[in-house]
Amino acid sequence: MPTSNFADLISNLSLIWIAGAITLATALRLALVRLPSSAVRMVADFLESGILMVGLFFLVIRPFLIQVFFIPSPSMEPTLLGQHGAGDKVVVDKLGARLHPPRRDDVTVFIAPPAALEGSPEAASGAPVDFVKRLIGVPGDRIEAHAGRVYIDGAPYSHRDLRGRFLQAGLFGQEAIQEAAADPENYDPQADYHVRFTDTAVTINGKAVPNEKIAQAVTGMPHSTVKIVPGYTIRNGVRLDEPFTAEDPDYDLKLCGGKSLKADNGRYRLNGQSISQDDYAAFSKTAASALPKNTYFMMGDNRNDSRDSTEWGPLDGKSIVGKVKWIFWPIGRFGYLN
C-alpha cells in the first residue's frame, strides 16, 4: 500500500475498528500465553507490546495530541496543495489548542459549521467535516477586505476576468488551452494558474506579466493604459502583508454586527445569505464591527477559491481542532509551518 494511502487509513480508522483490533489481539495473546513453548510466549509478549502501542496512539495521541489530515481542495494554495496539486498530508497539533487560545495567522483545522456545507453531499450525511484555513481574526478584531482590480483604459477587470482573457491569449500556455477545449463547461484555470495584483505588477503563479501583454490580451492594443489596484485584507485598521496568498481578494468585505457583509462581482451577501444592493449599501455605511466573544475569522490563502468566513461568517471557537505543524507527504513537500 502506498505511504499516502496508509496514512489516510490510519488517520481515519474509527474507534469501532480500533476496539475490535485490540480485543482480537488481546484474546490471541491470552490464548498464546497459556502454551508451553517459549517461542509462542515471545509472540504473546510482542502482541502485548503492540496492544499497548496501538492503545496509546489511537486512544491518547490521536484524540488529544496530534493527528494526520489530508488536504483535498485548493483553498489553501500555495501554502497547502490540494489533491489536484500534491495532495498534501499534514500533522496537526491538537494539544496546543487545548493549552492556549488560537493565534492569529495560524493555519488551523476545524469542524466545518453547517452553513459551510449547505448544498454539499457531506451536508446530507450529517457526518462532521474538517476544514483547514488560516486564522485571520480573534475575538475583538475588526476585519475588512478590499477587492483588487486592474483598470485598462479606465475599465475595471477582476482576477476572474483576467484569467479568462489570459487563457484565450495563450498566456497560460498551450496545455491550458487544450484542457479548456476538452472540457469548456467545467475547466477553470484558477485551479492551476493564480493571478495576483501587486503594487507594481500583475503576476501569473508569481511571474510578472508585462503591461503590454495584459493590454494586448484584454483590448487587443498593447499600448492601452494599465493601472493596477491590488486587493488586501485589513485587521484592526492595519493592512496585512500576506505574501503567502495565491491571489488578493476579488471581493469587498467587512464585519457588520458580527456577520460577514460581502460584495462579490455583483452579488451581495450577509453571512452567505443574499441581500439587495440597497441593503448592502445601507449596511456598508457602518464601521466594521468586532468579532464576538469566542469566535474566529477563517480565510483560505487561495482567497478567490475558498469557502470560508467571508461566506458563512465567524467560526465558533468550540469547532477548532488544532494547528497545522508539518507537511509530511509528499516527501518533496516535507516541511514545518510557522
Short mmCIF file of the C-alpha atoms (twelve columns), coordinates in Angstrom:
data_MODEL
# 
_entry.id   MODEL 
# 
loop_
_atom_site.group_PDB 
_atom_site.id 
_atom_site.type_symbol 
_atom_site.label_atom_id 
_atom_site.label_alt_id 
_atom_site.label_comp_id 
_atom_site.label_asym_id 
_atom_site.label_seq_id 
_atom_site.Cartn_x 
_atom_site.Cartn_y 
_atom_site.Cartn_z 
_atom_site.pdbx_PDB_model_num 
ATOM 1   C CA . MET A 1   0.000   0.000   0.000   1 
ATOM 2   C CA . PRO A 2   1.451   3.438   -0.895  1 
ATOM 3   C CA . THR A 3   2.545   5.522   2.084   1 
ATOM 4   C CA . SER A 4   -0.036  8.234   1.419   1 
ATOM 5   C CA . ASN A 5   -2.935  5.739   1.347   1 
ATOM 6   C CA . PHE A 6   -1.645  4.079   4.500   1 
ATOM 7   C CA . ALA A 7   -1.562  7.468   6.249   1 
ATOM 8   C CA . ASP A 8   -5.157  8.118   5.191   1 
ATOM 9   C CA . LEU A 9   -6.219  4.718   6.531   1 
ATOM 10  C CA . ILE A 10  -4.500  5.226   9.885   1 
ATOM 11  C CA . SER A 11  -5.829  8.753   10.360  1 
ATOM 12  C CA . ASN A 12  -9.425  7.772   9.592   1 
ATOM 13  C CA . LEU A 13  -9.828  4.457   11.425  1 
ATOM 14  C CA . SER A 14  -12.940 4.561   13.588  1 
ATOM 15  C CA . LEU A 15  -12.968 3.686   17.291  1 
ATOM 16  C CA . ILE A 16  -15.068 0.596   16.493  1 
ATOM 17  C CA . TRP A 17  -12.309 -0.806  14.270  1 
ATOM 18  C CA . ILE A 18  -9.649  0.076   16.820  1 
ATOM 19  C CA . ALA A 19  -11.553 -1.508  19.718  1 
ATOM 20  C CA . GLY A 20  -12.173 -4.622  17.631  1 
ATOM 21  C CA . ALA A 21  -8.495  -4.971  16.703  1 
ATOM 22  C CA . ILE A 22  -7.391  -4.533  20.343  1 
ATOM 23  C CA . THR A 23  -9.982  -7.091  21.519  1 
ATOM 24  C CA . LEU A 24  -8.877  -9.706  18.970  1 
ATOM 25  C CA . ALA A 25  -5.199  -9.146  19.717  1 
ATOM 26  C CA . THR A 26  -5.847  -9.416  23.460  1 
ATOM 27  C CA . ALA A 27  -7.797  -12.671 23.023  1 
ATOM 28  C CA . LEU A 28  -4.980  -14.081 20.868  1 
ATOM 29  C CA . ARG A 29  -2.379  -13.087 23.432  1 
ATOM 30  C CA . LEU A 30  -4.338  -14.765 26.280  1 
ATOM 31  C CA . ALA A 31  -4.555  -17.949 24.214  1 
ATOM 32  C CA . LEU A 32  -0.860  -17.958 23.346  1 
ATOM 33  C CA . VAL A 33  0.449   -17.196 26.824  1 
ATOM 34  C CA . ARG A 34  -1.020  -20.483 28.121  1 
ATOM 35  C CA . LEU A 35  1.034   -22.574 25.691  1 
ATOM 36  C CA . PRO A 36  4.313   -24.076 26.963  1 
ATOM 37  C CA . SER A 37  6.524   -23.075 24.022  1 
ATOM 38  C CA . SER A 38  8.970   -20.226 24.782  1 
ATOM 39  C CA . ALA A 39  8.772   -19.061 21.138  1 
ATOM 40  C CA . VAL A 40  4.995   -18.748 21.430  1 
ATOM 41  C CA . ARG A 41  5.378   -16.789 24.670  1 
ATOM 42  C CA . MET A 42  7.690   -14.381 22.836  1 
ATOM 43  C CA . VAL A 43  4.941   -13.845 20.272  1 
ATOM 44  C CA . ALA A 44  2.497   -13.232 23.139  1 
ATOM 45  C CA . ASP A 45  4.873   -10.639 24.643  1 
ATOM 46  C CA . PHE A 46  5.202   -8.983  21.244  1 
ATOM 47  C CA . LEU A 47  1.401   -8.811  20.966  1 
ATOM 48  C CA . GLU A 48  1.200   -7.258  24.430  1 
ATOM 49  C CA . SER A 49  3.638   -4.525  23.413  1 
ATOM 50  C CA . GLY A 50  1.706   -3.957  20.189  1 
ATOM 51  C CA . ILE A 51  -1.595  -3.668  22.057  1 
ATOM 52  C CA . LEU A 52  -0.117  -1.049  24.379  1 
ATOM 53  C CA . MET A 53  1.338   0.932   21.456  1 
ATOM 54  C CA . VAL A 54  -1.917  0.831   19.465  1 
ATOM 55  C CA . GLY A 55  -3.933  1.823   22.536  1 
ATOM 56  C CA . LEU A 56  -1.547  4.688   23.299  1 
ATOM 57  C CA . PHE A 57  -1.636  6.009   19.750  1 
ATOM 58  C CA . PHE A 58  -5.346  5.678   18.970  1 
ATOM 59  C CA . LEU A 59  -6.809  6.331   22.416  1 
ATOM 60  C CA . VAL A 60  -4.440  9.045   23.676  1 
ATOM 61  C CA . ILE A 61  -2.169  10.517  20.978  1 
ATOM 62  C CA . ARG A 62  -4.658  10.758  18.096  1 
ATOM 63  C CA . PRO A 63  -7.666  12.113  20.038  1 
ATOM 64  C CA . PHE A 64  -5.756  14.537  22.267  1 
ATOM 65  C CA . LEU A 65  -2.246  15.256  20.938  1 
ATOM 66  C CA . ILE A 66  -1.702  15.011  17.163  1 
ATOM 67  C CA . GLN A 67  -3.486  13.742  14.067  1 
ATOM 68  C CA . VAL A 68  -2.824  13.332  10.361  1 
ATOM 69  C CA . PHE A 69  -5.064  15.133  7.857   1 
ATOM 70  C CA . PHE A 70  -5.329  15.089  4.061   1 
ATOM 71  C CA . ILE A 71  -5.756  18.343  2.100   1 
ATOM 72  C CA . PRO A 72  -8.443  17.682  -0.562  1 
ATOM 73  C CA . SER A 73  -9.119  21.156  -2.004  1 
ATOM 74  C CA . PRO A 74  -7.061  24.063  -3.404  1 
ATOM 75  C CA . SER A 75  -8.475  26.582  -0.880  1 
ATOM 76  C CA . MET A 76  -5.141  26.918  0.970   1 
ATOM 77  C CA . GLU A 77  -2.820  27.057  -2.051  1 
ATOM 78  C CA . PRO A 78  0.005   27.793  -2.344  1 
ATOM 79  C CA . THR A 79  0.635   27.067  1.364   1 
ATOM 80  C CA . LEU A 80  -1.068  23.649  1.233   1 
ATOM 81  C CA . LEU A 81  -1.704  21.891  -2.058  1 
ATOM 82  C CA . GLY A 82  -4.978  20.054  -2.742  1 
ATOM 83  C CA . GLN A 83  -5.372  16.654  -4.342  1 
ATOM 84  C CA . HIS A 84  -5.028  18.015  -7.879  1 
ATOM 85  C CA . GLY A 85  -1.675  19.532  -6.882  1 
ATOM 86  C CA . ALA A 86  0.369   17.465  -4.476  1 
ATOM 87  C CA . GLY A 87  -2.385  16.203  -2.172  1 
ATOM 88  C CA . ASP A 88  -0.549  17.314  0.965   1 
ATOM 89  C CA . LYS A 89  -0.724  15.253  4.156   1 
ATOM 90  C CA . VAL A 90  -0.239  17.304  7.321   1 
ATOM 91  C CA . VAL A 91  0.315   16.751  11.031  1 
ATOM 92  C CA . VAL A 92  -1.984  18.770  13.299  1 
ATOM 93  C CA . ASP A 93  -1.157  19.729  16.886  1 
ATOM 94  C CA . LYS A 94  -4.365  19.179  18.864  1 
ATOM 95  C CA . LEU A 95  -2.831  19.601  22.317  1 
ATOM 96  C CA . GLY A 96  -1.843  23.234  21.722  1 
ATOM 97  C CA . ALA A 97  -5.475  24.144  21.006  1 
ATOM 98  C CA . ARG A 98  -6.341  22.891  24.481  1 
ATOM 99  C CA . LEU A 99  -3.478  24.669  26.260  1 
ATOM 100 C CA . HIS A 100 -3.744  28.187  24.824  1 
ATOM 101 C CA . PRO A 101 -6.189  30.308  22.781  1 
ATOM 102 C CA . PRO A 102 -5.945  30.139  18.968  1 
ATOM 103 C CA . ARG A 103 -3.485  32.628  17.494  1 
ATOM 104 C CA . ARG A 104 -3.684  34.989  14.550  1 
ATOM 105 C CA . ASP A 105 -2.286  33.677  11.260  1 
ATOM 106 C CA . ASP A 106 -2.139  30.032  12.403  1 
ATOM 107 C CA . VAL A 107 -3.071  27.508  9.705   1 
ATOM 108 C CA . THR A 108 -5.919  25.822  11.543  1 
ATOM 109 C CA . VAL A 109 -8.050  22.689  11.212  1 
ATOM 110 C CA . PHE A 110 -11.643 22.945  12.431  1 
ATOM 111 C CA . ILE A 111 -15.009 21.224  12.122  1 
ATOM 112 C CA . ALA A 112 -16.951 22.988  9.384   1 
ATOM 113 C CA . PRO A 113 -20.134 24.736  10.547  1 
ATOM 114 C CA . PRO A 114 -23.422 23.609  8.931   1 
ATOM 115 C CA . ALA A 115 -23.614 26.801  6.848   1 
ATOM 116 C CA . ALA A 116 -20.305 25.910  5.181   1 
ATOM 117 C CA . LEU A 117 -21.717 22.589  3.949   1 
ATOM 118 C CA . GLU A 118 -25.070 23.740  2.574   1 
ATOM 119 C CA . GLY A 119 -25.812 22.044  -0.736  1 
ATOM 120 C CA . SER A 120 -22.878 19.619  -0.481  1 
ATOM 121 C CA . PRO A 121 -23.018 15.787  -0.269  1 
ATOM 122 C CA . GLU A 122 -21.415 15.995  3.185   1 
ATOM 123 C CA . ALA A 123 -24.382 18.006  4.489   1 
ATOM 124 C CA . ALA A 124 -26.774 15.150  3.684   1 
ATOM 125 C CA . SER A 125 -24.633 12.588  5.514   1 
ATOM 126 C CA . GLY A 126 -24.593 14.593  8.746   1 
ATOM 127 C CA . ALA A 127 -21.017 13.477  9.466   1 
ATOM 128 C CA . PRO A 128 -18.550 16.127  10.716  1 
ATOM 129 C CA . VAL A 129 -16.236 17.525  8.042   1 
ATOM 130 C CA . ASP A 130 -12.803 19.008  8.731   1 
ATOM 131 C CA . PHE A 131 -11.775 22.259  7.026   1 
ATOM 132 C CA . VAL A 132 -8.358  23.910  7.035   1 
ATOM 133 C CA . LYS A 133 -7.955  27.708  6.721   1 
ATOM 134 C CA . ARG A 134 -5.786  30.496  8.094   1 
ATOM 135 C CA . LEU A 135 -6.999  32.157  11.288  1 
ATOM 136 C CA . ILE A 136 -7.166  35.859  10.410  1 
ATOM 137 C CA . GLY A 137 -9.136  37.299  13.329  1 
ATOM 138 C CA . VAL A 138 -9.562  36.571  17.051  1 
ATOM 139 C CA . PRO A 139 -12.326 37.896  19.349  1 
ATOM 140 C CA . GLY A 140 -12.367 41.698  19.323  1 
ATOM 141 C CA . ASP A 141 -10.625 42.046  15.936  1 
ATOM 142 C CA . ARG A 142 -12.207 44.127  13.166  1 
ATOM 143 C CA . ILE A 143 -11.755 42.526  9.743   1 
ATOM 144 C CA . GLU A 144 -12.190 44.090  6.303   1 
ATOM 145 C CA . ALA A 145 -11.146 43.195  2.754   1 
ATOM 146 C CA . HIS A 146 -10.973 45.315  -0.375  1 
ATOM 147 C CA . ALA A 147 -11.173 43.940  -3.905  1 
ATOM 148 C CA . GLY A 148 -8.285  44.166  -6.322  1 
ATOM 149 C CA . ARG A 149 -8.904  45.487  -9.832  1 
ATOM 150 C CA . VAL A 150 -6.875  46.198  -12.937 1 
ATOM 151 C CA . TYR A 151 -8.088  49.209  -14.912 1 
ATOM 152 C CA . ILE A 152 -7.391  49.101  -18.633 1 
ATOM 153 C CA . ASP A 153 -8.271  52.359  -20.373 1 
ATOM 154 C CA . GLY A 154 -10.364 53.082  -17.282 1 
ATOM 155 C CA . ALA A 155 -12.457 49.869  -17.385 1 
ATOM 156 C CA . PRO A 156 -12.168 47.588  -14.287 1 
ATOM 157 C CA . TYR A 157 -11.215 43.889  -14.522 1 
ATOM 158 C CA . SER A 158 -11.150 41.329  -11.725 1 
ATOM 159 C CA . HIS A 159 -8.845  38.329  -11.318 1 
ATOM 160 C CA . ARG A 160 -11.598 36.164  -12.808 1 
ATOM 161 C CA . ASP A 161 -11.913 38.458  -15.824 1 
ATOM 162 C CA . LEU A 162 -8.186  38.432  -16.474 1 
ATOM 163 C CA . ARG A 163 -7.860  34.654  -16.056 1 
ATOM 164 C CA . GLY A 164 -10.360 34.218  -18.883 1 
ATOM 165 C CA . ARG A 165 -8.605  36.729  -21.136 1 
ATOM 166 C CA . PHE A 166 -5.148  35.333  -20.335 1 
ATOM 167 C CA . LEU A 167 -6.351  31.807  -21.136 1 
ATOM 168 C CA . GLN A 168 -7.683  32.891  -24.532 1 
ATOM 169 C CA . ALA A 169 -4.500  34.830  -25.283 1 
ATOM 170 C CA . GLY A 170 -2.296  31.814  -24.544 1 
ATOM 171 C CA . LEU A 171 -0.547  33.342  -21.519 1 
ATOM 172 C CA . PHE A 172 -1.175  30.117  -19.570 1 
ATOM 173 C CA . GLY A 173 0.376   28.039  -22.362 1 
ATOM 174 C CA . GLN A 174 -0.924  25.507  -24.871 1 
ATOM 175 C CA . GLU A 175 -1.670  22.846  -22.246 1 
ATOM 176 C CA . ALA A 176 -4.251  25.098  -20.601 1 
ATOM 177 C CA . ILE A 177 -5.833  25.861  -23.981 1 
ATOM 178 C CA . GLN A 178 -6.106  22.128  -24.719 1 
ATOM 179 C CA . GLU A 179 -7.618  21.370  -21.305 1 
ATOM 180 C CA . ALA A 180 -10.161 24.142  -21.769 1 
ATOM 181 C CA . ALA A 181 -11.087 22.856  -25.230 1 
ATOM 182 C CA . ALA A 182 -11.548 19.319  -23.885 1 
ATOM 183 C CA . ASP A 183 -13.986 20.419  -21.158 1 
ATOM 184 C CA . PRO A 184 -15.107 24.008  -21.820 1 
ATOM 185 C CA . GLU A 185 -18.028 23.847  -19.368 1 
ATOM 186 C CA . ASN A 186 -16.000 22.838  -16.321 1 
ATOM 187 C CA . TYR A 187 -12.414 23.941  -16.910 1 
ATOM 188 C CA . ASP A 188 -11.327 26.674  -14.508 1 
ATOM 189 C CA . PRO A 189 -7.759  27.962  -14.915 1 
ATOM 190 C CA . GLN A 190 -7.798  29.245  -11.323 1 
ATOM 191 C CA . ALA A 191 -7.010  25.725  -10.099 1 
ATOM 192 C CA . ASP A 192 -3.615  25.830  -11.808 1 
ATOM 193 C CA . TYR A 193 -2.901  29.484  -12.626 1 
ATOM 194 C CA . HIS A 194 -3.145  32.082  -9.879  1 
ATOM 195 C CA . VAL A 195 -3.335  35.705  -10.992 1 
ATOM 196 C CA . ARG A 196 -2.253  38.210  -8.373  1 
ATOM 197 C CA . PHE A 197 -2.186  42.002  -8.342  1 
ATOM 198 C CA . THR A 198 0.760   43.652  -6.618  1 
ATOM 199 C CA . ASP A 199 1.693   47.307  -6.267  1 
ATOM 200 C CA . THR A 200 3.963   47.026  -9.308  1 
ATOM 201 C CA . ALA A 201 2.711   44.143  -11.480 1 
ATOM 202 C CA . VAL A 202 0.152   41.505  -12.358 1 
ATOM 203 C CA . THR A 203 1.647   38.052  -11.833 1 
ATOM 204 C CA . ILE A 204 0.801   34.535  -13.002 1 
ATOM 205 C CA . ASN A 205 1.994   31.992  -10.423 1 
ATOM 206 C CA . GLY A 206 4.479   34.579  -9.178  1 
ATOM 207 C CA . LYS A 207 5.856   35.591  -12.594 1 
ATOM 208 C CA . ALA A 208 5.225   39.200  -13.665 1 
ATOM 209 C CA . VAL A 209 3.290   39.851  -16.874 1 
ATOM 210 C CA . PRO A 210 4.346   42.973  -18.811 1 
ATOM 211 C CA . ASN A 211 1.628   45.628  -19.029 1 
ATOM 212 C CA . GLU A 212 1.788   45.435  -22.811 1 
ATOM 213 C CA . LYS A 213 0.800   41.753  -22.723 1 
ATOM 214 C CA . ILE A 214 -2.047  42.489  -20.311 1 
ATOM 215 C CA . ALA A 215 -3.383  45.220  -22.562 1 
ATOM 216 C CA . GLN A 216 -2.989  43.072  -25.691 1 
ATOM 217 C CA . ALA A 217 -4.866  40.166  -24.053 1 
ATOM 218 C CA . VAL A 218 -7.774  42.377  -22.979 1 
ATOM 219 C CA . THR A 219 -8.143  45.098  -25.606 1 
ATOM 220 C CA . GLY A 220 -6.014  43.854  -28.478 1 
ATOM 221 C CA . MET A 221 -3.991  47.069  -28.221 1 
ATOM 222 C CA . PRO A 222 -0.651  46.729  -26.386 1 
ATOM 223 C CA . HIS A 223 -0.359  50.446  -25.654 1 
ATOM 224 C CA . SER A 224 -3.624  50.725  -23.685 1 
ATOM 225 C CA . THR A 225 -3.228  52.332  -20.251 1 
ATOM 226 C CA . VAL A 226 -2.927  49.763  -17.439 1 
ATOM 227 C CA . LYS A 227 -3.482  50.706  -13.794 1 
ATOM 228 C CA . ILE A 228 -3.118  48.080  -11.034 1 
ATOM 229 C CA . VAL A 229 -5.015  48.364  -7.739  1 
ATOM 230 C CA . PRO A 230 -4.148  45.369  -5.508  1 
ATOM 231 C CA . GLY A 231 -6.701  43.845  -3.150  1 
ATOM 232 C CA . TYR A 232 -5.855  43.465  0.517   1 
ATOM 233 C CA . THR A 233 -7.114  42.482  3.966   1 
ATOM 234 C CA . ILE A 234 -7.307  44.880  6.916   1 
ATOM 235 C CA . ARG A 235 -7.195  43.841  10.566  1 
ATOM 236 C CA . ASN A 236 -7.852  46.492  13.211  1 
ATOM 237 C CA . GLY A 237 -7.155  49.258  10.719  1 
ATOM 238 C CA . VAL A 238 -3.814  47.825  9.546   1 
ATOM 239 C CA . ARG A 239 -3.321  46.474  6.020   1 
ATOM 240 C CA . LEU A 240 -1.898  42.966  6.262   1 
ATOM 241 C CA . ASP A 241 1.195   41.863  4.378   1 
ATOM 242 C CA . GLU A 242 0.251   38.398  3.113   1 
ATOM 243 C CA . PRO A 243 2.856   37.062  0.670   1 
ATOM 244 C CA . PHE A 244 1.534   33.521  1.233   1 
ATOM 245 C CA . THR A 245 -1.764  34.115  -0.611  1 
ATOM 246 C CA . ALA A 246 -2.417  32.772  -4.118  1 
ATOM 247 C CA . GLU A 247 -4.432  35.826  -5.131  1 
ATOM 248 C CA . ASP A 248 -5.529  39.035  -3.476  1 
ATOM 249 C CA . PRO A 249 -9.305  39.183  -2.866  1 
ATOM 250 C CA . ASP A 250 -11.828 39.796  -5.631  1 
ATOM 251 C CA . TYR A 251 -14.400 40.993  -3.089  1 
ATOM 252 C CA . ASP A 252 -15.171 43.758  -0.623  1 
ATOM 253 C CA . LEU A 253 -15.914 42.587  2.907   1 
ATOM 254 C CA . LYS A 254 -16.424 43.852  6.420   1 
ATOM 255 C CA . LEU A 255 -17.829 42.554  9.679   1 
ATOM 256 C CA . CYS A 256 -21.270 44.016  10.269  1 
ATOM 257 C CA . GLY A 257 -22.929 43.202  13.591  1 
ATOM 258 C CA . GLY A 258 -20.637 40.203  13.912  1 
ATOM 259 C CA . LYS A 259 -21.620 38.895  10.451  1 
ATOM 260 C CA . SER A 260 -19.763 38.850  7.124   1 
ATOM 261 C CA . LEU A 261 -21.005 41.521  4.742   1 
ATOM 262 C CA . LYS A 262 -19.647 40.709  1.279   1 
ATOM 263 C CA . ALA A 263 -19.883 42.183  -2.225  1 
ATOM 264 C CA . ASP A 264 -18.508 39.815  -4.856  1 
ATOM 265 C CA . ASN A 265 -18.813 40.635  -8.575  1 
ATOM 266 C CA . GLY A 266 -22.374 41.935  -8.352  1 
ATOM 267 C CA . ARG A 267 -23.541 39.566  -5.589  1 
ATOM 268 C CA . TYR A 268 -24.351 40.928  -2.135  1 
ATOM 269 C CA . ARG A 269 -24.486 38.660  0.929   1 
ATOM 270 C CA . LEU A 270 -24.683 38.737  4.703   1 
ATOM 271 C CA . ASN A 271 -23.249 35.537  6.215   1 
ATOM 272 C CA . GLY A 272 -23.828 33.901  2.841   1 
ATOM 273 C CA . GLN A 273 -27.470 34.929  2.532   1 
ATOM 274 C CA . SER A 274 -28.329 37.080  -0.489  1 
ATOM 275 C CA . ILE A 275 -29.364 40.669  0.193   1 
ATOM 276 C CA . SER A 276 -30.311 43.547  -2.107  1 
ATOM 277 C CA . GLN A 277 -27.831 46.119  -3.325  1 
ATOM 278 C CA . ASP A 278 -29.738 48.767  -1.356  1 
ATOM 279 C CA . ASP A 279 -29.463 46.737  1.865   1 
ATOM 280 C CA . TYR A 280 -25.773 46.191  1.190   1 
ATOM 281 C CA . ALA A 281 -25.254 49.935  0.707   1 
ATOM 282 C CA . ALA A 282 -27.046 50.656  3.989   1 
ATOM 283 C CA . PHE A 283 -25.089 48.051  5.945   1 
ATOM 284 C CA . SER A 284 -21.747 49.089  4.432   1 
ATOM 285 C CA . LYS A 285 -22.112 52.644  5.765   1 
ATOM 286 C CA . THR A 286 -21.487 51.383  9.297   1 
ATOM 287 C CA . ALA A 287 -17.978 50.901  10.655  1 
ATOM 288 C CA . ALA A 288 -16.566 47.371  10.796  1 
ATOM 289 C CA . SER A 289 -17.733 45.640  13.976  1 
ATOM 290 C CA . ALA A 290 -15.617 43.489  16.282  1 
ATOM 291 C CA . LEU A 291 -15.578 39.706  16.260  1 
ATOM 292 C CA . PRO A 292 -17.861 38.463  19.048  1 
ATOM 293 C CA . LYS A 293 -16.564 36.572  22.070  1 
ATOM 294 C CA . ASN A 294 -15.188 33.079  21.356  1 
ATOM 295 C CA . THR A 295 -15.459 33.459  17.566  1 
ATOM 296 C CA . TYR A 296 -12.704 33.447  14.976  1 
ATOM 297 C CA . PHE A 297 -12.402 34.618  11.362  1 
ATOM 298 C CA . MET A 298 -11.038 31.998  8.956   1 
ATOM 299 C CA . MET A 299 -9.815  32.695  5.399   1 
ATOM 300 C CA . GLY A 300 -8.218  30.441  2.788   1 
ATOM 301 C CA . ASP A 301 -4.865  31.528  1.386   1 
ATOM 302 C CA . ASN A 302 -6.385  30.974  -2.062  1 
ATOM 303 C CA . ARG A 303 -8.668  33.934  -1.433  1 
ATOM 304 C CA . ASN A 304 -10.852 33.622  -4.541  1 
ATOM 305 C CA . ASP A 305 -11.378 29.858  -4.344  1 
ATOM 306 C CA . SER A 306 -12.226 29.292  -0.691  1 
ATOM 307 C CA . ARG A 307 -15.466 28.734  1.207   1 
ATOM 308 C CA . ASP A 308 -14.570 30.424  4.468   1 
ATOM 309 C CA . SER A 309 -15.720 33.018  6.996   1 
ATOM 310 C CA . THR A 310 -16.228 35.536  4.201   1 
ATOM 311 C CA . GLU A 311 -19.092 33.262  3.102   1 
ATOM 312 C CA . TRP A 312 -20.541 31.758  6.285   1 
ATOM 313 C CA . GLY A 313 -19.361 34.142  8.975   1 
ATOM 314 C CA . PRO A 314 -17.226 33.832  12.124  1 
ATOM 315 C CA . LEU A 315 -16.397 30.365  13.472  1 
ATOM 316 C CA . ASP A 316 -17.377 29.175  16.952  1 
ATOM 317 C CA . GLY A 317 -14.186 28.514  18.902  1 
ATOM 318 C CA . LYS A 318 -15.503 25.132  20.051  1 
ATOM 319 C CA . SER A 319 -15.092 23.868  16.482  1 
ATOM 320 C CA . ILE A 320 -11.296 24.336  16.374  1 
ATOM 321 C CA . VAL A 321 -9.356  21.053  16.234  1 
ATOM 322 C CA . GLY A 322 -5.745  22.248  16.148  1 
ATOM 323 C CA . LYS A 323 -2.887  23.950  14.325  1 
ATOM 324 C CA . VAL A 324 -1.132  22.507  11.263  1 
ATOM 325 C CA . LYS A 325 2.513   21.963  12.218  1 
ATOM 326 C CA . TRP A 326 4.094   19.879  9.454   1 
ATOM 327 C CA . ILE A 327 3.638   18.823  5.865   1 
ATOM 328 C CA . PHE A 328 4.929   15.249  5.871   1 
ATOM 329 C CA . TRP A 329 3.796   13.978  2.459   1 
ATOM 330 C CA . PRO A 330 4.763   14.068  -0.396  1 
ATOM 331 C CA . ILE A 331 8.392   13.825  0.677   1 
ATOM 332 C CA . GLY A 332 9.359   16.681  -1.646  1 
ATOM 333 C CA . ARG A 333 6.944   18.948  0.244   1 
ATOM 334 C CA . PHE A 334 8.147   17.945  3.724   1 
ATOM 335 C CA . GLY A 335 8.490   20.965  5.989   1 
ATOM 336 C CA . TYR A 336 7.439   22.864  9.106   1 
ATOM 337 C CA . LEU A 337 4.705   25.526  9.057   1 
ATOM 338 C CA . ASN A 338 5.322   28.514  11.310  1 
# 
